[in-house]
Amino acid sequence: MTVTLDDESGSPLITAAHLAELTDLTAFLYARLGLGSAVELSVTLVDEEEMERLHLEWMDLPGPTDVMSFPMDELRPGSPEQPVAEGTLGDIVLCPAVAQSQAETAGHSLSDELCLLTTHGMLHLLGHDHHEPAERTEMFGLQKALLEEFLGREAPVPTETDPAE
């Protein structure tokens, strides 16, 4: 597994335990989504100012958001029998400050929100989307199943967002 995890947020909210859990989660997702060890992924945590800049630049939307995904090689999930051997999956960018606010609103921990957002970002990198009702049902069902298996309990409830985002 070739995952780069960078905390550039400077946030006092992020602990070594959060980073370790995200590392464990990405390893779990690699295994469940059929990604081989040579597939590259970058996960970066940024502050609100940087997330707002990215959100405006790439989506033409003001304000910071929780997670953004930037696919590279347009990889699709493999299987345990035939994992995706190599390639660059892309980048996931998380904003801990927005994640914390959403976690408080939803009534779960920052850790749960970061896991939810990372899983959501990975699914986007693998071609899943939620613009149409059928796509949303499929993506959010897979997201819930993956999180419940990883966490060993009920998955955190995702924050409702505008499907256009």
Sequence and secondary structure as in RCSB ss.txt:
>XXXX:A:sequence
MTVTLDDESGSPLITAAHLAELTDLTAFLYARLGLGSAVELSVTLVDEEEMERLHLEWMDLPGPTDVMSFPMDEL
RPGSPEQPVAEGTLGDIVLCPAVAQSQAETAGHSLSDELCLLTTHGMLHLLGHDHHEPAERTEMFGLQKALLEEF
LGREAPVPTETDPAE
>XXXX:A:secstr
 EEEEEE S  TT  HHHHHHHHHHHHHHHHHTTEEEEEEEEEEE  HHHHHHHHHHHH   S  SEEEEESS  
    SSS EEEEEEEEEEE HHHHHHHHHHHTS HHHHHHHHHHHHHHHHTT   SSHHHHHHHHHHHHHHHHHH
HTS         TT 
